């Protein structure tokens, strides 16, 4: 079974009822397991009112599996930040943690922002 880790931007578009996001999620549900990093809950919740959070969070938890952070994920994310800092590139902690989550859990990352994830180890799901 294939596994897919949705980046927050895909879910934001999904909950805004954007056609492309709805189509890609419907496609992925048929292909395998869809999940998110626990960090995406923070990013999503930050953009919602209390009423929206009550409405959307229950739907989110039924739709996806939540991938928790582990020591291996934290260490790999730190390694990425260090390696790219040596190259003069500052990567946000949350992006390196999401990338490391996808790698450790062997998921394809589903995102509209590939430029935020320059790690060669990542496998991306192609979005049309």
N, C-alpha and C positions, 0 to 999 in steps of 0.2 A: 504494500500500500504506500502510495506517495504521501509525503507530508509537506505542508505549506505553512509558512509563517507570514501572516499579513502584517505589513507595516501600518502604522497609525493612519497614514494618509489615505489608504485604501478604505479603511473603516469609516473615516470621516466622510468620504465621498459616498459610501454606502448608506450611511444614516442621513445624508442630505439627498438621498434618492437619485444620485447621479447614475445614469444608464450604464456607463462603462464599468463602474464598480459593482453594480448589481449583477451584470453579466459575468464578470470575472469570478465573483464569489459563487454564483450559481454553477459555473463551469467547474470550479475547484471542489465543490461539495460532491460532485459526481465522481471526481478523480481520486479523492483521498481525504485525509484528515486536515482540517484547517485549524490553525491555532494562532495565538498572539503571545507576545511577551507580556508578562505582568506589567511592565512599564508602559505599555500602550494604554492600559486602563487609566493611568495618571494623565497621559496626554489627551485622551478622549474626554475624561471627566472635567478637565480644565476648561474645555470649550462649551460645557453644557450648564444650563440653569439647573436648579434643584429638581424641577418638574421633568425636564428632559432627562436628567440622570436616572430618575426613578423609572421612567418609561424605557429608555434605551439600554441601561445596564442589564436589566433582566433578559432582554432580547439578545444582547451580546453574549451573556453567559450560556444561553441555549445554543447559540450559533457556533461558538469556537471553544477549543480547549485552551486553557491558560498554561503557558510554559513559565515555570518558576525560575528564579535566578539560583545559581549554584556557585560554589567556590570555583569550579572549572570555568564557568562563564565569566565570572569576575576577573579571574586571572588572564584569560584570553583577551578580554576587552582592554585590560590594562596593558597587555603586550602590544595590542594594536595601537593604542594611544601613544605608547613609548616609541614604537617603530616609526609611526608617521610624524611624530614630533621631531625626530632626528632628521626627517626629510623637509622640515619646515611647514608641515601641515598639522593644523590643530583640529582634531576630530572631537565632536561632542561626546561626552560619556554615554549619553542615552543611545546614540547611534552605534557606538562600539559594543554596547551591551546587547542591543538588538541583533547586530551582526553575529556576535559570539553565540547568542541563543540559537540562531538559525544553524550555525555550524555545529555546535555541540549536539543539538537535537536532530541533526541531519535533515533539515527542512530547506526547501527552496524559498528564498525570500521574495515576497510579492510586494513591490513598491513602485511608485511613480518616480522616485528620487534616487536613481542608481548612483548619481554623483555623490550622494552622502555616504555611500558604502563602497569605498575603493578597494576593499580587501579582496585579493585574488582568490582566496579560499571559498568565497561565497558562491552559491549557485542561485541564479535568479530565475523566477518564472517569467516568461515573456508576456508582457502586456501589450495588447494591440493598440 
